[in-house]
Amino acid sequence: VFLFGDRRLHVPLSGAVADKLDVGVTFEGPAIIHFTVSTPFGRLRQVKTLLPVEPFKQYVEVRWYAERSVPRWFALLFASIGTGALEQDRQVWEHKIWRPKPVLVGGDGPFLEFYR
């Protein structure tokens, strides 16, 4: 595992840590996403809301909550990793294009069913 996708920033013991995490995601319609991360320290929750403010523009708000048993540094680390992931996604959102015949590979999913 690398911080912010940067291969120079390897997270030590990341494989061992990942084995101790249980992650769940719940969507409330298209605009509210709940992430729950259970760790040996306790649970962290993220609530992400997306609000369209004009065509092709959204306001995204992210809030993190942690049980009192979760050390502050650990919660801040998760929030930082989440922010990095959101910024990586932004590059995809801002530069996506529509292709009439996309190149797909096995396991890509039923993209063609969603084409209009």
C-alpha positions as CSV (number, residue, x, y, z in Angstrom):
1,V,0.0,0.0,0.0
2,F,1.3,3.5,-0.9
3,L,0.2,6.8,0.4
4,F,-1.6,8.9,-2.2
5,G,-0.6,6.4,-4.9
6,D,3.0,7.5,-4.6
7,R,5.3,4.5,-4.8
8,R,8.0,6.3,-2.8
9,L,5.6,6.5,0.1
10,H,5.2,2.8,1.0
11,V,3.2,2.2,4.2
12,P,5.2,-0.2,6.4
13,L,3.3,-3.4,7.5
14,S,0.4,-2.4,5.3
15,G,-0.5,-6.0,4.4
16,A,-0.6,-7.0,8.0
17,V,-2.7,-4.0,8.9
18,A,-5.1,-4.6,6.0
19,D,-5.8,-8.1,7.4
20,K,-7.1,-6.5,10.6
21,L,-9.6,-4.1,9.0
22,D,-13.2,-4.7,8.1
23,V,-14.7,-2.1,5.7
24,G,-18.3,-1.5,4.8
25,V,-19.9,1.0,2.4
26,T,-23.6,2.0,2.3
27,F,-25.1,4.2,-0.4
28,E,-28.2,6.3,0.4
29,G,-29.2,7.2,-3.1
30,P,-26.8,9.0,-5.4
31,A,-25.8,11.7,-2.9
32,I,-24.8,10.2,0.5
33,I,-22.2,7.6,1.1
34,H,-21.4,6.0,4.5
35,F,-18.0,4.3,5.0
36,T,-17.4,2.2,8.1
37,V,-13.9,1.0,9.0
38,S,-13.6,-1.4,12.0
39,T,-10.0,-1.6,13.3
40,P,-8.4,-3.2,16.4
41,F,-8.6,0.4,17.9
42,G,-12.3,0.8,17.3
43,R,-14.6,2.1,14.5
44,L,-14.2,5.0,12.2
45,R,-17.0,6.4,10.0
46,Q,-16.9,8.6,7.0
47,V,-20.0,10.4,5.7
48,K,-19.6,11.8,2.2
49,T,-22.2,14.0,0.6
50,L,-22.4,15.2,-3.0
51,L,-24.5,18.1,-4.0
52,P,-24.9,19.3,-7.6
53,V,-24.6,23.1,-7.7
54,E,-24.6,23.7,-11.4
55,P,-24.2,21.6,-14.6
56,F,-21.0,19.5,-14.3
57,K,-20.1,20.9,-10.9
58,Q,-20.6,19.3,-7.4
59,Y,-20.0,20.3,-3.9
60,V,-18.5,17.4,-2.0
61,E,-18.3,17.4,1.8
62,V,-16.5,14.7,3.8
63,R,-16.8,14.2,7.5
64,W,-14.9,11.6,9.6
65,Y,-16.0,10.3,13.0
66,A,-14.1,8.0,15.3
67,E,-14.9,6.2,18.5
68,R,-13.0,7.6,21.5
69,S,-10.9,4.4,21.6
70,V,-9.3,5.3,18.3
71,P,-6.1,7.2,18.7
72,R,-6.2,10.7,17.1
73,W,-3.1,10.1,15.0
74,F,-4.8,7.0,13.5
75,A,-8.0,8.8,12.7
76,L,-6.0,11.6,11.1
77,L,-4.0,9.1,9.0
78,F,-7.3,7.6,7.7
79,A,-8.7,11.1,6.9
80,S,-5.5,11.9,5.1
81,I,-5.6,8.7,3.0
82,G,-9.2,9.4,2.2
83,T,-8.4,12.9,1.1
84,G,-5.7,11.6,-1.2
85,A,-8.1,9.1,-2.7
86,L,-10.7,11.8,-3.3
87,E,-8.1,13.9,-5.1
88,Q,-7.1,11.0,-7.3
89,D,-10.8,10.5,-8.2
90,R,-11.0,14.2,-9.1
91,Q,-8.6,13.7,-11.9
92,V,-10.8,11.0,-13.4
93,W,-14.0,13.1,-13.0
94,E,-12.5,16.2,-14.5
95,H,-10.9,14.5,-17.5
96,K,-13.4,11.7,-18.4
97,I,-14.5,11.4,-22.0
98,W,-17.2,9.5,-23.8
99,R,-16.0,7.0,-26.4
100,P,-18.5,5.4,-28.8
101,K,-16.6,2.1,-28.8
102,P,-14.6,1.9,-25.5
103,V,-11.8,-0.6,-25.2
104,L,-12.9,-3.0,-22.5
105,V,-11.1,-6.0,-20.9
106,G,-12.4,-9.0,-19.0
107,G,-13.7,-8.0,-15.6
108,D,-14.5,-4.4,-16.6
109,G,-18.2,-4.9,-15.9
110,P,-21.4,-4.2,-18.0
111,F,-20.4,-0.8,-19.2
112,L,-22.1,-1.2,-22.6
113,E,-25.5,-1.7,-20.8
114,F,-25.2,1.8,-19.5
115,Y,-24.5,3.5,-22.8
116,R,-27.4,5.5,-24.3
